[in-house]
Amino acid sequence: MSPTTTPPAAAASKADGLHMLNVSHAFGDDTVVSGVSVFVEPGELVCLLGPSGCGKTTLLRLAAGLEDLQVGRITIGEDTVADGQGGKQMPPEKRNVGLMFQDFALFPHLTVYENIVFGLSEKDKARRAWARETLSTMGLGGYADAFPHTLSGGQQQRVALLRALAPAPRVLLLDEPFSGLDVNRRAQIRQDTFQILSRSGIATLMVTHDPEEAMFMADRILVMQNGRIIQSGTPVDIYFRPQSAFVAELFGPVNRLDCRVENGALDSALGRFPANDLAEGTEAQVLIRPEALSLSQSTTEGDILLTVLTARSLGRSTHLTLGLKDDGAGPLFNARMPGVFLPEIGSQVSARVAPESVLIFPKSDA
């Protein structure tokens, strides 16, 4: 995020970046983070994306000082806050890092306002004024004296975020901040959070296993697998140019086709595709996302024909299951068409795949 203006009351006390260099960590004999480097610049939001157990939350806890760093170095701005192998370990309360966990962890005996300013000095009039002002702009002005249990999940999430931002932290760390919200509220709360963070100018590192969340929130995504970062880039880069089948499948189910490179091409049930740089004879897998499979009820000679096995409208899109054979035997394909597209079950539709939408990987990488 690159805010053009930052209200003085909302600005961090010091715009600092977070650097984690060659960090490794183990619990007993189990290595959970291995040689990872993470850089988050002031005003940037970076998402760690990956499945459960890949090391995301451990990295966040190391940055916060909740785990002692074993190997590597962590700096905030120009200050080293942790140096592995017996070096400096600055305690969490000295790092001036804002933390927000997925359970929000609000104090039940304190009011909304008291939760937000918890830990602030009574003399810190500017930040207390910021808390009052931001409560109003977030639509929570009437809840300053309410207790957390009277709030909805979305309201509690906003209070937790404001509490993390109230001390004007140098770095903000978010651990699955939207996982406790229902689907209907999640989109609006994400938008509200994005707007607040855009104005803050703070380096923000966020952990999530939700690819849509990462796509919406992040300036950069770092994809983790088995304790390592296997790809980094903008959301568009990660989605459209995944470097492995693992990364591609993080963003939802795909249609897989086993192929072999013959005469510089890959022949599949859904068409012939260029083999890119794969050597002749290479075993490969073609991955096609459901939305990349374009269907039509108008068929002409030479079309690839698929039989409709199921078709379910979800309002904005229709999800279909298709087979090569009428009886559903053989490979099945999933397609997602925009709007309402409901051909009769058992009918045939023509299928087309744009070559630029095809993802191809050697089978060893799939």
C-alpha positions, 0 to 999 in steps of 0.5 A: 500500500502506498498512501498519498496522505497520512493523517497526523493522528493516525501516523506511526511514530516512526516508519520502519521496515521489518527484516527477517534474515535467514531465519530457522526454527525448530521445536525439538527435532522438528524443523518448522522454519528453514532459512527464511528471509522476509522483508516488509517495507514501511506502508507495505502489507505482506501476506504469508500464505500457506496450509496449516503447519507450514511455519507461517505463525511461527515466523510471526511469533519470532518477529513479535518476540514470543519465541526466542530466535534460534538462527538468523537475525531480525531487525526493525528499522535500524535496530536488531531485535533478535540475533540467533545462536545466543545473541540479542533477544529483545523482549516483546514489550520493547519491540513496539510491535502491534499484535492481533490474533485470530481470537481477538483476545479482548479484555472482557472486563474493559470497555471498548475504549479501555481495550483500545487504549490499554497500555497507553500512558495517561499523558499520551493525549494524542493517541487517546484522541486518535482512539476516540476519532477512529472509533467514530470513523469506524462506526463504533463511536456509540460503543466506546463504553460498551463491553466486548461481549455485546459486540458482533464478531466484526465489531470485535475485530475492528476493536482488536485492530484499533488496539493493536494500532493505538500505540503507533507500533513500528510494525503490525503483525496479524495472525488470521485476522478474519478467520472468526468472521462469518462469510457475509461480514468478512468482505466488509471487514476486510475492506475496513481493515484495508482502509485503516492500514492504508492510512497508517503507513505501518509495515504489516505482516499478515498470516493467512491460509485464505488465498482470496484474503491474501489476494485482496489485502496484500501488496506481496504474497509469500507462499510457504511450504514445509517451512520454506518460502517457495514463491514470492510476488504480487497477487497477480504474479502468484495467481497467473504465474505459479511456479509449481502445481502446489502454488496453483492449487492453493487458489482452488481446485484445478482440472489435472491432465496427465500428458507426455511431450510429443513433437513439442506439444502436449495432447490432452482430452481438452486439446493440444497445447504447446509444451513450452520449454519441456524436453521431448518425452517429458511426463507432464501435467496440464492444470486448468482452472474451472473458470478457464474452461469455456463452454457453449451449447452451440456445437460444430464439427471438430469441437471438444464435446463434454457431457453435462453431469451436474450444473448448479447455479450459485447466482453469480456463477454456475458450477458444472461437472462434465465427463468425456462419456455419457455414463460419467466414466473416465476423467471428470472436469469442473467448470465455472461459468459466469452468470446462469448457464444451465444446460440439461443434464446429459446434454453435450456442450463444446469446451474450449481452453485458451492456451494462455490459461493453461498451467504446465508443470513437469510431473515431478513438480506437480 
